[in-house]
Amino acid sequence: MSRKINVYNATVIFALAVAVLFIKYEMGNRQYLTQNEIQWLNEQDSIVYAANENAPPLRFVDDKDNQYKGVVVDYMNQLSLELGVDIQTVPMKWEDALESLKSGETHICDMFVNEERSRYYLFTDPIYNLRTVLLARMTAGTENKGISSMTIATEKGDYANTYLEEHYPQANLVYTRNVEEGLDLFMEGTVDAVVGDEPLITYLLVERGQNNNSEYNIQVIYEEEVVLAVAKTKPELVSILNKAIGQINKKGQLEKIQQKWFGISTPLITNRTDAELVDNIILSVAAALIVFTVILLNNMSLKRQVKKRTSELEANRNELRTIFDGITEYMVVVDENKKILNANKSFIDFLGLSRELIEGEDCTGYLDRFCEDCSGCMVEETLSGQKTIKNECMCGNEIYEISFQLLRGAENAVLITIKNITIEKISRNQMLQTNKMIAVGQLAAGMAHEIRNPLGIIRTQSYLLRLCDKIDETMSKSLDFIDSSVNRAGTIIENILSFSRLSGNEKELVNLPKAIEKILEMHNDIIKKENIKVSFVSSIQEELRLSAESIEHIVLNLVSNSVDAMEEGGELNISADIENNSIVIRVSDTGCGIEEENLGNIFNPFFTTKELGKGTGLGLFIVYSEVEKIGGKIQVSSKVGQGTTFEITIPMERNADIDGTI
């Protein structure tokens, strides 16, 4: 026992020692500047950063407030905070920025490294990676041979010039003051392509609304590390900046700056410095040692954990019972003899019995309303096939999904789950119907537009024929028939287009009588075919604030329902009036009527008395749902053999309600 305690103590001491060493290393690493470097910084009045004045979003002068902004400018501000010195940011033309750095007038600038620049500047560790791209037209071709034959706009003094001269010596380079000027030449067609940093090219294309132009092709020509170039008059600054860059990378400041400008969290910098690698290695070793220590401690306390776990399992068992009883779906567990082993509270409450009364009883007497036939018992099929079985069934006016699956951890036990899927079924069918109607509407609108053109030609030709002096009375009557038919066809087309342009559920000013008349015109052919006389009266003259789509669904389904009820013809009477500050719409027919015992079910989903294939049982359910959605009420009265009347009452909102006045 004493030996175990000694091992335990030694392990704890070792883990603490590793943690203390790691903390000391981190604290020492934060004090990264030497006294000489701090003194040198204090002796400087300021450090001047100068770079391109027009390379958004990396660095640019904002026209709105005339401030120098961008990713790199923010990075310079972060360096200033990290070092505790003033870093001035000065916008210049790119070639001027290079010259001022070379002469020592300015002190730092971010750039790519090449052999020529190494003669004039000192360089820090990389601060980020940057891709340079070539923007050309798709027809121009961007393979090596194509680039060599192009006229390419490129910024004077840019690193890309050296790259293009080396890799594409035959290309004709046109030097510009900045990339924006080069892009203007490209869009005017003066040059075949323009070269620039990827963020800048993307920014300028978005600004001009050309970022999705399918005629443009962007090709990455190289990706290089960007460093801070330091004037050779300030060699002490290189090591100071390298240390500050390492601290900024460790804190993830560059990622935050990029997220501000690009809206993404992927870091620009992908390379890690040696110091960061050492930090990561030390951190990994320390973490591994701590994990190893924890494992040892866990093994030593295994017996205590077993005892504790036993009590937890008992608590979990009680918790599982609570969860099992809290599930809203009905759940029953039966054995191979179909005896009920367990049931959750939802099923017990559904039966109106206690758990003690049904446990051990045959499931047949309690599941018969969900299982149609016990001769092909799905419990037996689940046990014999060792698979999960699902089925759907009707219980009253609701649809249930009943599933049978083997209960894990129990021998020859089946878990039966009964879920009410009525709403899901309705939603799925409504979505299918909606998609179908959208497709039909789009098709109808397209056809209407196509038919308009020949109708215009017919109308024009009829007009020209009437100008002829040789028109007799017979021909004039024929032209009258043609004009009448063209006008009728034009009206139908306008109704179809209006139907296809219906808005969503937003309320708008609606001329209710005209809206109902348009719906009737759309049914005109079938109404005539079925020999139905239609009467529509309305005393409403003002525009009302309504959901146009809801009214369309309500009237359309009621009219369709009435037409279906009058297979041998009849009368369809519709009225729309304002009564007691409410809109009242009545739709009456002289059809077959509805049985009294069915009146309470007609608004239930999937209820229909029509022949198979002639109805979905959703029409009146949609009417009821739309009426409820707009805060209205619906009543129905019917007599078999005489007809049916639907009365919809909708709270009225007048034109003045739109601006909140009365």
C-alpha positions as CSV (number, residue, x, y, z in Angstrom):
1,M,0.0,0.0,0.0
2,S,2.9,2.4,0.9
3,R,4.5,1.7,-2.4
4,K,1.3,2.6,-4.3
5,I,1.2,5.9,-2.4
6,N,4.8,6.7,-3.2
7,V,4.2,6.0,-6.9
8,Y,1.1,8.2,-6.8
9,N,3.0,11.1,-5.1
10,A,5.9,10.8,-7.5
11,T,3.6,10.9,-10.5
12,V,1.8,14.0,-9.2
13,I,5.1,15.8,-8.5
14,F,6.4,14.9,-12.0
15,A,3.2,16.3,-13.6
16,L,3.5,19.5,-11.6
17,A,7.1,20.0,-12.5
18,V,6.3,19.6,-16.2
19,A,3.5,22.2,-15.9
20,V,5.8,24.7,-14.0
21,L,8.5,24.3,-16.6
22,F,6.0,25.0,-19.4
23,I,4.6,28.0,-17.6
24,K,8.1,29.4,-17.1
25,Y,9.0,28.8,-20.7
26,E,5.8,30.7,-21.9
27,M,6.5,33.6,-19.5
28,G,10.1,33.8,-20.7
29,N,8.9,33.7,-24.3
30,R,6.6,36.7,-23.9
31,Q,9.5,38.9,-22.9
32,Y,10.9,38.6,-26.4
33,L,12.8,41.9,-26.9
34,T,16.2,42.4,-25.4
35,Q,17.1,45.5,-23.5
36,N,19.2,46.8,-26.4
37,E,16.3,46.3,-28.8
38,I,13.9,48.1,-26.5
39,Q,16.4,51.0,-26.1
40,W,16.8,51.2,-29.9
41,L,13.0,51.5,-30.3
42,N,12.8,54.2,-27.7
43,E,15.4,56.2,-29.6
44,Q,13.3,56.2,-32.8
45,D,10.9,59.1,-33.4
46,S,8.7,56.9,-35.5
47,I,8.8,54.0,-38.0
48,V,7.3,54.8,-41.4
49,Y,5.5,52.2,-43.6
50,A,4.8,53.3,-47.2
51,A,3.1,51.2,-49.9
52,N,0.7,51.3,-52.8
53,E,-2.2,53.8,-52.4
54,N,-4.6,51.9,-54.5
55,A,-4.6,48.1,-53.9
56,P,-7.9,47.3,-52.1
57,P,-8.5,45.5,-49.9
58,L,-4.8,45.0,-49.0
59,R,-4.1,48.8,-48.8
60,F,-6.0,51.8,-50.3
61,V,-7.1,55.3,-49.6
62,D,-10.8,55.4,-49.0
63,D,-12.5,58.0,-51.1
64,K,-15.2,58.5,-48.5
65,D,-13.0,59.6,-45.6
66,N,-9.6,59.9,-47.3
67,Q,-8.1,57.4,-44.8
68,Y,-5.5,54.8,-45.6
69,K,-7.0,51.4,-44.9
70,G,-6.7,47.8,-45.6
71,V,-5.5,44.4,-44.4
72,V,-1.8,45.3,-44.3
73,V,-2.6,48.8,-42.8
74,D,-4.4,47.0,-39.9
75,Y,-1.4,44.6,-39.6
76,M,0.9,47.7,-39.3
77,N,-1.3,49.1,-36.6
78,Q,-1.1,45.7,-34.7
79,L,2.7,45.8,-35.0
80,S,2.6,49.3,-33.6
81,L,0.6,48.0,-30.5
82,E,2.8,45.0,-30.2
83,L,6.1,47.0,-30.2
84,G,4.7,50.0,-28.3
85,V,6.1,52.5,-31.0
86,D,4.4,54.7,-33.5
87,I,4.3,53.2,-37.0
88,Q,3.1,55.8,-39.5
89,T,1.3,54.5,-42.6
90,V,1.9,56.6,-45.8
91,P,0.1,55.9,-49.1
92,M,2.2,56.4,-52.3
93,K,2.4,55.2,-55.8
94,W,4.0,51.8,-55.9
95,E,7.2,52.9,-57.7
96,D,7.5,55.9,-55.4
97,A,7.2,53.6,-52.3
98,L,10.0,51.4,-53.6
99,E,12.3,54.4,-54.2
100,S,11.6,56.0,-50.8
101,L,12.4,52.7,-49.1
102,K,15.6,52.4,-51.1
103,S,16.7,55.9,-50.1
104,G,15.8,55.4,-46.4
105,E,13.1,58.0,-46.3
106,T,10.7,55.3,-45.3
107,H,11.5,52.2,-43.3
108,I,9.2,49.2,-44.1
109,C,7.0,48.0,-47.0
110,D,5.4,44.6,-47.6
111,M,6.4,42.9,-50.9
112,F,7.5,39.7,-52.6
113,V,11.3,38.8,-52.5
114,N,13.4,38.6,-55.7
115,E,17.1,38.9,-56.4
116,E,17.0,42.5,-57.6
117,R,15.1,43.7,-54.4
118,S,17.6,41.8,-52.2
119,R,20.3,44.3,-53.4
120,Y,18.4,47.2,-51.9
121,Y,16.4,45.9,-48.9
122,L,16.5,43.6,-45.9
123,F,13.7,41.1,-45.3
124,T,11.8,39.8,-42.3
125,D,10.0,36.4,-41.9
126,P,6.9,36.0,-44.0
127,I,3.7,37.7,-42.8
128,Y,1.2,36.2,-45.2
129,N,0.9,34.3,-48.5
130,L,-0.5,36.0,-51.6
131,R,-1.5,34.7,-55.0
132,T,-1.0,36.7,-58.2
133,V,-3.6,36.0,-61.0
134,L,-4.0,36.8,-64.6
135,L,-7.5,37.9,-65.8
136,A,-8.2,37.2,-69.4
137,R,-11.2,36.4,-71.6
138,M,-12.2,32.8,-72.1
139,T,-11.6,33.1,-75.9
140,A,-8.0,34.3,-75.3
141,G,-6.7,31.0,-73.9
142,T,-4.6,31.0,-70.7
143,E,-2.1,28.2,-71.5
144,N,1.6,29.1,-71.8
145,K,1.4,29.6,-75.5
146,G,-1.7,31.9,-75.1
147,I,-0.1,34.0,-72.4
148,S,3.1,34.5,-74.4
149,S,1.1,36.0,-77.3
150,M,-1.0,38.4,-75.1
151,T,-0.8,42.1,-74.5
152,I,-0.9,42.3,-70.7
153,A,-1.4,45.3,-68.4
154,T,0.8,45.3,-65.3
155,E,1.5,47.8,-62.6
156,K,4.9,49.6,-63.0
157,G,7.5,48.3,-60.5
158,D,5.4,45.3,-59.5
159,Y,7.1,41.9,-58.8
160,A,4.9,40.4,-61.5
161,N,6.8,42.2,-64.2
162,T,10.0,40.2,-63.4
163,Y,8.0,37.0,-63.3
164,L,6.3,37.6,-66.6
165,E,9.6,38.7,-68.3
166,E,11.3,35.5,-67.1
167,H,8.5,33.0,-67.9
168,Y,6.7,34.7,-70.8
169,P,9.4,36.8,-72.6
170,Q,7.2,37.0,-75.7
171,A,4.3,38.7,-73.9
172,N,3.8,42.4,-74.6
173,L,3.7,44.2,-71.3
174,V,1.9,47.5,-70.9
175,Y,2.9,49.3,-67.7
176,T,0.2,51.2,-65.8
177,R,0.1,53.4,-62.7
178,N,-1.9,50.8,-60.8
179,V,-4.0,47.6,-61.3
180,E,-7.2,49.6,-61.5
181,E,-6.0,51.4,-64.6
182,G,-4.9,48.1,-66.1
183,L,-8.4,46.6,-65.5
184,D,-10.0,49.6,-67.2
185,L,-7.7,48.9,-70.3
186,F,-8.7,45.2,-70.2
187,M,-12.5,46.0,-70.0
188,E,-12.1,48.5,-72.8
189,G,-10.4,45.8,-74.9
190,T,-7.1,47.7,-75.2
191,V,-5.2,44.8,-73.7
192,D,-5.8,41.0,-73.7
193,A,-5.3,40.5,-69.9
194,V,-4.4,42.2,-66.7
195,V,-2.1,40.9,-63.9
196,G,-2.5,41.7,-60.2
197,D,-2.9,40.4,-56.7
198,E,-5.9,38.1,-56.3
199,P,-7.7,40.0,-53.6
200,L,-7.3,43.3,-55.6
201,I,-8.5,41.8,-58.8
202,T,-11.5,40.2,-57.0
203,Y,-12.3,43.5,-55.2
204,L,-12.2,45.5,-58.4
205,L,-14.4,43.0,-60.3
206,V,-17.0,43.0,-57.5
207,E,-16.9,46.8,-57.4
208,R,-17.8,46.9,-61.2
209,G,-20.4,44.1,-60.9
210,Q,-18.2,41.8,-63.2
211,N,-17.3,39.1,-60.6
212,N,-19.7,36.6,-62.2
213,N,-19.0,37.4,-65.8
214,S,-18.8,34.0,-67.6
215,E,-16.6,35.5,-70.3
216,Y,-13.7,36.2,-67.8
217,N,-11.2,33.6,-66.8
218,I,-8.9,34.0,-63.7
219,Q,-5.7,31.9,-63.6
220,V,-3.3,31.8,-60.7
221,I,0.2,32.3,-62.2
222,Y,2.1,32.1,-58.9
223,E,1.8,32.1,-55.1
224,E,4.6,33.6,-53.0
225,E,5.3,34.6,-49.4
226,V,5.0,38.3,-48.6
227,V,7.6,39.7,-46.2
228,L,8.3,43.1,-44.8
229,A,11.2,44.8,-46.6
230,V,13.3,47.0,-44.3
231,A,15.5,49.9,-45.4
232,K,19.2,49.0,-45.1
233,T,19.6,52.0,-42.9
234,K,17.6,50.2,-40.2
235,P,19.2,46.7,-39.9
236,E,18.3,46.5,-36.2
237,L,14.6,46.6,-37.1
238,V,14.6,43.1,-38.8
239,S,15.1,41.0,-35.7
240,I,12.6,43.2,-33.8
241,L,9.9,42.8,-36.4
242,N,10.5,39.1,-36.7
243,K,9.8,38.7,-33.0
244,A,6.7,40.9,-33.2
245,I,5.5,38.9,-36.2
246,G,5.9,35.7,-34.3
247,Q,3.8,37.1,-31.4
248,I,1.1,38.3,-33.8
249,N,0.9,34.9,-35.4
250,K,0.7,33.1,-32.0
251,K,-2.2,35.3,-31.0
252,G,-4.0,34.7,-34.3
253,Q,-4.3,38.5,-35.0
254,L,-3.8,38.1,-38.7
255,E,-6.8,35.7,-38.9
256,K,-9.0,38.3,-37.1
257,I,-7.8,41.1,-39.5
258,Q,-8.6,38.9,-42.5
259,Q,-12.0,38.0,-41.1
260,K,-12.8,41.7,-40.8
261,W,-12.0,42.4,-44.5
262,F,-12.9,39.1,-46.2
263,G,-15.5,37.6,-43.8
264,I,-13.6,34.3,-43.5
265,S,-11.5,32.8,-40.8
266,T,-8.9,31.0,-43.0
267,P,-5.5,32.5,-42.2
268,L,-3.5,34.2,-45.0
269,I,-0.3,33.0,-43.5
270,T,0.4,29.3,-43.8
271,N,4.0,29.1,-42.8
272,R,5.2,28.7,-39.2
273,T,8.4,30.1,-37.8
274,D,11.0,28.0,-36.0
275,A,10.0,29.6,-32.7
276,E,6.4,28.6,-33.2
277,L,7.4,25.1,-34.1
278,V,9.4,24.8,-30.9
279,D,6.5,26.2,-28.9
280,N,4.2,23.6,-30.5
281,I,6.6,20.7,-29.8
282,I,7.0,21.7,-26.2
283,L,3.3,22.1,-25.9
284,S,2.7,18.7,-27.4
285,V,5.3,17.0,-25.2
286,A,3.8,18.6,-22.1
287,A,0.3,17.6,-23.1
288,A,1.5,14.0,-23.8
289,L,3.2,13.8,-20.4
290,I,0.1,15.2,-18.6
291,V,-2.2,12.7,-20.5
292,F,0.2,9.9,-19.5
293,T,0.0,11.0,-15.9
294,V,-3.8,11.2,-15.9
295,I,-3.9,7.6,-17.3
296,L,-1.7,6.4,-14.5
297,L,-3.9,8.1,-11.9
298,N,-7.0,6.7,-13.5
299,N,-5.7,3.2,-13.3
300,M,-4.7,3.6,-9.7
301,S,-8.3,4.7,-8.8
302,L,-10.0,2.1,-10.9
303,K,-11.6,0.3,-7.9
304,R,-13.0,3.5,-6.5
305,Q,-14.4,4.3,-10.0
306,V,-16.1,0.8,-10.3
307,K,-18.0,1.4,-7.1
308,K,-18.9,4.9,-8.1
309,R,-20.0,3.7,-11.5
310,T,-22.3,1.1,-10.0
311,S,-24.2,3.8,-8.2
312,E,-24.2,5.9,-11.3
313,L,-25.7,3.1,-13.4
314,E,-28.5,2.8,-10.9
315,A,-29.1,6.6,-11.3
316,N,-28.9,6.3,-15.1
317,R,-31.5,3.5,-15.0
318,N,-33.9,5.8,-13.2
319,E,-32.9,8.6,-15.6
320,L,-33.6,6.4,-18.7
321,R,-37.0,5.5,-17.2
322,T,-37.7,9.3,-17.0
323,I,-36.6,9.8,-20.6
324,F,-38.6,6.7,-21.8
325,D,-41.7,8.1,-20.1
326,G,-41.0,11.6,-21.5
327,I,-41.0,10.5,-25.1
328,T,-44.2,11.7,-26.8
329,E,-44.4,8.7,-29.3
330,Y,-46.1,5.6,-28.0
331,M,-43.5,2.9,-27.1
332,V,-44.1,-0.7,-26.1
333,V,-41.7,-3.5,-25.5
334,V,-42.9,-7.1,-26.1
335,D,-41.3,-10.5,-25.8
336,E,-41.3,-13.4,-28.3
337,N,-44.7,-14.5,-26.8
338,K,-46.2,-11.1,-27.5
339,K,-46.4,-10.3,-23.8
340,I,-46.0,-6.6,-22.8
341,L,-42.7,-6.2,-20.9
342,N,-42.8,-2.4,-20.7
343,A,-44.6,0.7,-22.0
344,N,-43.9,4.4,-21.7
345,K,-46.2,6.9,-20.1
346,S,-47.5,8.3,-23.4
347,F,-48.9,4.9,-24.3
348,I,-50.3,4.3,-20.8
349,D,-52.1,7.6,-20.9
350,F,-53.4,6.9,-24.4
351,L,-55.0,3.6,-23.1
352,G,-56.2,5.3,-19.9
353,L,-54.8,2.4,-17.8
354,S,-52.0,1.8,-15.4
355,R,-48.6,0.2,-16.2
356,E,-49.3,-2.7,-13.8
357,L,-52.5,-3.7,-15.5
358,I,-50.9,-4.2,-19.0
359,E,-47.5,-5.6,-18.1
360,G,-47.5,-9.3,-18.8
361,E,-50.6,-9.1,-20.9
362,D,-50.9,-10.1,-24.5
363,C,-50.3,-7.1,-26.8
364,T,-53.2,-8.0,-29.1
365,G,-55.9,-6.3,-27.0
366,Y,-53.9,-3.1,-26.8
367,L,-52.4,-2.7,-30.3
368,D,-55.4,-3.9,-32.4
369,R,-56.3,-0.4,-33.5
370,F,-52.8,0.0,-35.0
371,C,-52.3,-3.5,-36.3
372,E,-54.8,-4.5,-39.0
373,D,-54.3,-8.2,-38.9
374,C,-52.6,-10.3,-36.3
375,S,-52.3,-13.3,-38.6
376,G,-49.2,-11.8,-40.2
377,C,-47.8,-10.6,-37.0
378,M,-44.9,-8.1,-37.5
379,V,-43.4,-9.0,-34.1
380,E,-42.9,-12.5,-35.4
381,E,-41.5,-11.2,-38.7
382,T,-39.1,-8.9,-36.8
383,L,-37.8,-11.7,-34.7
384,S,-37.5,-14.2,-37.5
385,G,-35.9,-11.8,-40.0
386,Q,-33.8,-10.0,-37.4
387,K,-34.7,-6.7,-39.1
388,T,-36.6,-3.5,-38.5
389,I,-40.1,-3.3,-40.1
390,K,-42.1,-0.1,-40.6
391,N,-45.7,0.3,-41.6
392,E,-48.4,3.1,-41.8
393,C,-51.9,2.8,-40.6
394,M,-55.0,4.9,-40.1
395,C,-56.5,5.3,-36.6
396,G,-59.6,7.4,-36.8
397,N,-58.7,10.5,-38.9
398,E,-55.0,10.4,-38.1
399,I,-52.1,8.6,-39.7
400,Y,-49.6,6.7,-37.6
401,E,-46.2,5.1,-38.4
402,I,-45.6,1.9,-36.5
403,S,-42.1,0.4,-36.4
404,F,-40.9,-2.9,-35.0
405,Q,-37.2,-3.3,-34.1
406,L,-35.1,-5.6,-32.1
407,L,-34.3,-4.2,-28.6
408,R,-30.5,-4.2,-28.1
409,G,-29.3,-5.8,-24.9
410,A,-32.5,-7.8,-24.5
411,E,-33.0,-11.4,-25.8
412,N,-35.9,-11.9,-28.1
413,A,-37.5,-8.5,-27.3
414,V,-39.1,-6.1,-29.8
415,L,-39.5,-2.4,-29.3
416,I,-42.7,-1.1,-30.9
417,T,-42.8,2.7,-31.7
418,I,-46.0,4.3,-32.8
419,K,-45.6,7.9,-34.1
420,N,-48.4,10.3,-35.3
421,I,-47.2,11.4,-38.8
422,T,-50.4,13.1,-39.9
423,I,-48.9,16.6,-40.0
424,E,-45.7,15.3,-41.8
425,K,-47.9,13.5,-44.4
426,I,-50.0,16.6,-45.0
427,S,-46.9,18.8,-45.3
428,R,-45.2,16.4,-47.7
429,N,-48.3,16.2,-49.9
430,Q,-48.8,19.9,-49.8
431,M,-45.2,20.5,-50.8
432,L,-45.6,18.1,-53.7
433,Q,-48.8,19.8,-54.8
434,T,-47.2,23.3,-54.4
435,N,-44.2,22.3,-56.5
436,K,-46.5,20.8,-59.1
437,M,-48.6,24.1,-59.2
438,I,-45.4,26.1,-59.4
439,A,-44.3,24.1,-62.4
440,V,-47.8,24.4,-64.0
441,G,-47.8,28.1,-63.3
442,Q,-44.4,28.6,-64.9
443,L,-45.4,26.5,-67.9
444,A,-48.7,28.4,-68.3
445,A,-47.0,31.7,-68.1
446,G,-44.5,30.7,-70.7
447,M,-47.2,29.4,-73.0
448,A,-49.2,32.6,-72.5
449,H,-46.3,34.8,-73.5
450,E,-45.7,32.6,-76.6
451,I,-49.4,32.8,-77.6
452,R,-49.5,36.6,-77.2
453,N,-47.3,37.1,-80.3
454,P,-49.5,35.2,-82.9
455,L,-52.6,36.9,-81.3
456,G,-51.0,40.3,-81.9
457,I,-50.4,39.3,-85.5
458,I,-54.0,38.2,-85.9
459,R,-55.3,41.4,-84.4
460,T,-53.1,43.5,-86.7
461,Q,-54.1,41.6,-89.8
462,S,-57.8,41.9,-88.9
463,Y,-57.3,45.7,-88.6
464,L,-55.6,45.9,-91.9
465,L,-58.3,43.8,-93.6
466,R,-60.9,46.2,-92.3
467,L,-59.1,49.1,-94.1
468,C,-59.7,47.3,-97.4
469,D,-62.5,48.8,-99.6
470,K,-63.7,45.5,-100.8
471,I,-64.9,44.2,-97.4
472,D,-68.5,43.0,-97.7
473,E,-70.9,42.3,-94.8
474,T,-70.1,38.6,-94.6
475,M,-66.4,39.3,-94.3
476,S,-67.0,42.0,-91.8
477,K,-69.0,39.6,-89.6
478,S,-66.1,37.1,-89.9
479,L,-63.7,39.7,-88.8
480,D,-65.9,40.6,-85.9
481,F,-65.8,36.9,-84.8
482,I,-62.0,36.9,-85.2
483,D,-61.7,40.1,-83.1
484,S,-64.0,38.7,-80.4
485,S,-62.1,35.5,-80.2
486,V,-58.7,37.3,-80.0
487,N,-60.0,39.5,-77.2
488,R,-61.3,36.5,-75.3
489,A,-58.0,34.7,-75.8
490,G,-56.2,37.8,-74.6
491,T,-58.3,38.0,-71.5
492,I,-57.6,34.3,-70.7
493,I,-53.9,35.0,-71.2
494,E,-54.0,38.0,-68.8
495,N,-55.7,35.8,-66.2
496,I,-53.1,33.1,-66.5
497,L,-50.3,35.6,-66.2
498,S,-52.0,37.2,-63.2
499,F,-52.3,33.8,-61.6
500,S,-48.7,33.0,-62.2
501,R,-47.7,36.3,-60.6
502,L,-49.5,35.8,-57.3
503,S,-47.5,36.8,-54.3
504,G,-46.9,34.9,-51.1
505,N,-48.8,35.4,-47.9
506,E,-48.1,39.2,-47.7
507,K,-51.3,41.3,-47.5
508,E,-51.9,43.8,-50.3
509,L,-54.7,45.9,-51.7
510,V,-57.1,43.6,-53.6
511,N,-60.1,44.3,-55.7
512,L,-62.1,41.2,-54.4
513,P,-64.8,41.1,-57.1
514,K,-62.3,41.3,-59.9
515,A,-60.1,38.6,-58.3
516,I,-63.1,36.2,-58.0
517,E,-64.2,37.0,-61.6
518,K,-60.7,36.1,-62.9
519,I,-60.8,32.7,-61.1
520,L,-64.2,32.0,-62.7
521,E,-62.9,32.9,-66.1
522,M,-60.1,30.4,-65.6
523,H,-62.8,27.7,-65.0
524,N,-64.9,29.0,-67.9
525,D,-64.3,26.0,-70.2
526,I,-65.1,23.3,-67.7
527,I,-68.1,25.3,-66.4
528,K,-69.6,25.4,-70.0
529,K,-68.7,21.7,-70.6
530,E,-70.5,20.6,-67.5
531,N,-73.5,22.9,-68.4
532,I,-73.3,24.9,-65.2
533,K,-74.9,28.3,-64.8
534,V,-72.8,30.8,-62.8
535,S,-74.0,33.8,-60.9
536,F,-71.7,36.2,-59.1
537,V,-72.8,39.3,-57.3
538,S,-70.9,41.7,-55.0
539,S,-71.6,45.0,-53.4
540,I,-68.0,45.6,-52.6
541,Q,-66.5,48.6,-54.5
542,E,-63.5,49.5,-52.4
543,E,-60.1,47.8,-52.4
544,L,-59.5,45.6,-49.3
545,R,-56.2,44.6,-47.7
546,L,-56.0,40.8,-48.0
547,S,-53.7,38.0,-48.8
548,A,-54.2,37.5,-52.5
549,E,-52.8,34.0,-52.5
550,S,-55.1,32.9,-49.6
551,I,-58.2,34.2,-51.3
552,E,-57.1,32.5,-54.6
553,H,-56.7,29.2,-52.8
554,I,-60.0,29.5,-50.9
555,V,-62.2,30.4,-53.9
556,L,-60.4,28.2,-56.4
557,N,-60.9,25.1,-54.2
558,L,-64.5,25.9,-53.4
559,V,-65.4,26.5,-57.0
560,S,-63.6,23.2,-58.1
561,N,-65.4,21.3,-55.3
562,S,-68.8,22.7,-56.5
563,V,-68.1,21.9,-60.1
564,D,-67.2,18.3,-59.2
565,A,-70.5,18.0,-57.2
566,M,-72.6,18.9,-60.3
567,E,-71.8,16.2,-62.8
568,E,-75.1,16.7,-64.6
569,G,-75.1,20.5,-64.6
570,G,-76.6,22.9,-62.2
571,E,-76.2,26.4,-60.7
572,L,-73.2,27.9,-59.0
573,N,-74.0,31.1,-57.1
574,I,-71.2,33.2,-55.5
575,S,-71.5,36.4,-53.5
576,A,-69.1,38.7,-51.8
577,D,-70.3,41.4,-49.4
578,I,-69.4,43.4,-46.3
579,E,-71.6,42.5,-43.3
580,N,-71.0,43.7,-39.7
581,N,-67.5,45.0,-40.6
582,S,-66.5,41.6,-42.0
583,I,-66.0,40.3,-45.5
584,V,-68.5,37.5,-46.2
585,I,-68.0,35.2,-49.3
586,R,-70.7,32.6,-50.0
587,V,-70.3,29.8,-52.6
588,S,-73.5,27.8,-53.2
589,D,-74.2,24.9,-55.7
590,T,-77.1,22.7,-56.6
591,G,-75.0,19.6,-56.6
592,C,-75.3,16.2,-55.0
593,G,-74.9,17.5,-51.4
594,I,-73.0,16.0,-48.4
595,E,-74.3,13.3,-46.1
596,E,-75.0,14.6,-42.6
597,E,-72.7,12.1,-41.0
598,N,-69.8,13.3,-43.3
599,L,-70.2,17.1,-42.5
600,G,-68.0,16.8,-39.5
601,N,-65.1,15.2,-41.5
602,I,-65.0,17.2,-44.7
603,F,-62.2,19.5,-43.4
604,N,-60.1,16.6,-42.2
605,P,-57.0,15.9,-44.4
606,F,-57.4,13.0,-46.9
607,F,-61.1,12.7,-46.3
608,T,-62.9,12.3,-49.6
609,T,-66.1,10.6,-50.9
610,K,-65.0,10.8,-54.5
611,E,-63.9,7.8,-56.6
612,L,-60.3,6.6,-56.4
613,G,-58.1,8.9,-58.5
614,K,-60.6,11.8,-58.6
615,G,-59.7,13.5,-55.4
616,T,-56.9,13.8,-52.9
617,G,-59.0,14.8,-49.9
618,L,-56.9,17.9,-49.4
619,G,-59.0,20.6,-51.2
620,L,-61.3,21.5,-48.3
621,F,-58.5,21.0,-45.8
622,I,-56.5,23.6,-47.7
623,V,-59.6,25.9,-47.7
624,Y,-60.0,25.5,-43.9
625,S,-56.2,26.0,-43.3
626,E,-56.1,29.2,-45.4
627,V,-59.3,30.6,-43.7
628,E,-57.7,29.9,-40.3
629,K,-54.4,31.5,-41.4
630,I,-56.1,34.8,-42.2
631,G,-58.1,34.8,-39.0
632,G,-61.4,33.9,-40.6
633,K,-64.2,31.4,-40.0
634,I,-65.9,28.9,-42.4
635,Q,-69.4,27.4,-42.1
636,V,-71.1,24.8,-44.3
637,S,-74.7,23.7,-44.8
638,S,-75.8,21.0,-47.1
639,K,-78.8,18.8,-48.1
640,V,-78.4,15.6,-50.1
641,G,-79.8,16.1,-53.6
642,Q,-80.3,19.8,-53.2
643,G,-76.8,21.3,-52.8
644,T,-74.2,22.8,-50.5
645,T,-73.4,26.3,-49.3
646,F,-70.0,27.4,-47.9
647,E,-69.9,30.7,-46.0
648,I,-66.5,32.3,-45.3
649,T,-66.2,35.3,-42.9
650,I,-63.0,37.3,-42.9
651,P,-62.1,40.3,-40.6
652,M,-62.0,43.4,-42.8
653,E,-59.0,45.7,-43.2
654,R,-59.6,48.7,-45.4
655,N,-57.2,50.7,-47.6
656,A,-56.5,53.1,-44.7
657,D,-55.0,50.4,-42.5
658,I,-51.9,50.3,-44.6
659,D,-50.4,53.6,-43.3
660,G,-51.9,53.2,-39.8
661,T,-54.6,55.9,-40.2
662,I,-58.4,55.6,-39.8
